[in-house]
């Protein structure tokens, strides 16, 4: 999650699949704030409640892949809005 590397981009999509599991990430928040202050449109995608439930406690459990993929796909509108 090195969002600061996108400093000159007009649109920035940040995928942070583990940030929700570890709680607030001040460094990432500061990077996103700086991007927005510079005029970038920024979308941060982290697992929502449904995705966290689908993923379960073990992110490496292959039996949960299909459900996790469906839950992630349900969040695709956030990504699409960035490019609209």
TORKOL-4160 file (C-alpha; in steps of 0.2 Angstrom, whole numbers, padded with zeros to 4 digits, m for minus):
84
<pt num="1" X="0000" Y="0000" Z="0000"/>
<pt num="2" X="0012" Y="0013" Z="m0006"/>
<pt num="3" X="m0001" Y="0025" Z="m0012"/>
<pt num="4" X="0011" Y="0039" Z="m0012"/>
<pt num="5" X="0019" Y="0032" Z="m0027"/>
<pt num="6" X="0004" Y="0038" Z="m0037"/>
<pt num="7" X="0007" Y="0056" Z="m0033"/>
<pt num="8" X="0005" Y="0062" Z="m0051"/>
<pt num="9" X="m0010" Y="0052" Z="m0055"/>
<pt num="10" X="m0027" Y="0059" Z="m0058"/>
<pt num="11" X="m0036" Y="0043" Z="m0053"/>
<pt num="12" X="m0029" Y="0031" Z="m0040"/>
<pt num="13" X="m0036" Y="0014" Z="m0035"/>
<pt num="14" X="m0029" Y="0007" Z="m0019"/>
<pt num="15" X="m0032" Y="m0011" Z="m0015"/>
<pt num="16" X="m0029" Y="m0014" Z="0003"/>
<pt num="17" X="m0035" Y="m0032" Z="0006"/>
<pt num="18" X="m0028" Y="m0033" Z="0024"/>
<pt num="19" X="m0030" Y="m0016" Z="0031"/>
<pt num="20" X="m0047" Y="m0020" Z="0038"/>
<pt num="21" X="m0040" Y="m0034" Z="0047"/>
<pt num="22" X="m0027" Y="m0024" Z="0055"/>
<pt num="23" X="m0038" Y="m0009" Z="0060"/>
<pt num="24" X="m0034" Y="0010" Z="0055"/>
<pt num="25" X="m0018" Y="0012" Z="0045"/>
<pt num="26" X="m0012" Y="0030" Z="0049"/>
<pt num="27" X="0002" Y="0030" Z="0036"/>
<pt num="28" X="m0010" Y="0024" Z="0022"/>
<pt num="29" X="m0023" Y="0037" Z="0028"/>
<pt num="30" X="m0010" Y="0051" Z="0027"/>
<pt num="31" X="m0005" Y="0045" Z="0009"/>
<pt num="32" X="m0023" Y="0046" Z="0003"/>
<pt num="33" X="m0026" Y="0063" Z="0011"/>
<pt num="34" X="m0011" Y="0069" Z="0002"/>
<pt num="35" X="m0016" Y="0062" Z="m0015"/>
<pt num="36" X="m0034" Y="0070" Z="m0013"/>
<pt num="37" X="m0026" Y="0087" Z="m0008"/>
<pt num="38" X="m0016" Y="0086" Z="m0024"/>
<pt num="39" X="m0032" Y="0084" Z="m0034"/>
<pt num="40" X="m0032" Y="0065" Z="m0037"/>
<pt num="41" X="m0048" Y="0055" Z="m0037"/>
<pt num="42" X="m0045" Y="0041" Z="m0025"/>
<pt num="43" X="m0054" Y="0025" Z="m0021"/>
<pt num="44" X="m0049" Y="0014" Z="m0007"/>
<pt num="45" X="m0055" Y="m0004" Z="m0008"/>
<pt num="46" X="m0054" Y="m0014" Z="0008"/>
<pt num="47" X="m0064" Y="m0030" Z="0013"/>
<pt num="48" X="m0082" Y="m0024" Z="0019"/>
<pt num="49" X="m0091" Y="m0034" Z="0032"/>
<pt num="50" X="m0098" Y="m0047" Z="0019"/>
<pt num="51" X="m0080" Y="m0050" Z="0012"/>
<pt num="52" X="m0072" Y="m0052" Z="0029"/>
<pt num="53" X="m0086" Y="m0065" Z="0033"/>
<pt num="54" X="m0082" Y="m0074" Z="0017"/>
<pt num="55" X="m0064" Y="m0074" Z="0019"/>
<pt num="56" X="m0064" Y="m0080" Z="0037"/>
<pt num="57" X="m0050" Y="m0080" Z="0049"/>
<pt num="58" X="m0038" Y="m0089" Z="0038"/>
<pt num="59" X="m0035" Y="m0079" Z="0022"/>
<pt num="60" X="m0025" Y="m0093" Z="0015"/>
<pt num="61" X="m0040" Y="m0106" Z="0016"/>
<pt num="62" X="m0043" Y="m0112" Z="m0002"/>
<pt num="63" X="m0060" Y="m0118" Z="0003"/>
<pt num="64" X="m0066" Y="m0100" Z="0005"/>
<pt num="65" X="m0059" Y="m0093" Z="m0012"/>
<pt num="66" X="m0076" Y="m0094" Z="m0021"/>
<pt num="67" X="m0086" Y="m0085" Z="m0008"/>
<pt num="68" X="m0072" Y="m0072" Z="m0005"/>
<pt num="69" X="m0071" Y="m0069" Z="m0024"/>
<pt num="70" X="m0090" Y="m0066" Z="m0025"/>
<pt num="71" X="m0090" Y="m0054" Z="m0010"/>
<pt num="72" X="m0075" Y="m0045" Z="m0018"/>
<pt num="73" X="m0085" Y="m0044" Z="m0035"/>
<pt num="74" X="m0100" Y="m0036" Z="m0025"/>
<pt num="75" X="m0088" Y="m0022" Z="m0021"/>
<pt num="76" X="m0084" Y="m0018" Z="m0039"/>
<pt num="77" X="m0096" Y="m0003" Z="m0040"/>
<pt num="78" X="m0083" Y="0007" Z="m0030"/>
<pt num="79" X="m0070" Y="0003" Z="m0043"/>
<pt num="80" X="m0081" Y="0007" Z="m0058"/>
<pt num="81" X="m0086" Y="0024" Z="m0050"/>
<pt num="82" X="m0068" Y="0029" Z="m0051"/>
<pt num="83" X="m0067" Y="0027" Z="m0070"/>
<pt num="84" X="m0085" Y="0034" Z="m0074"/>
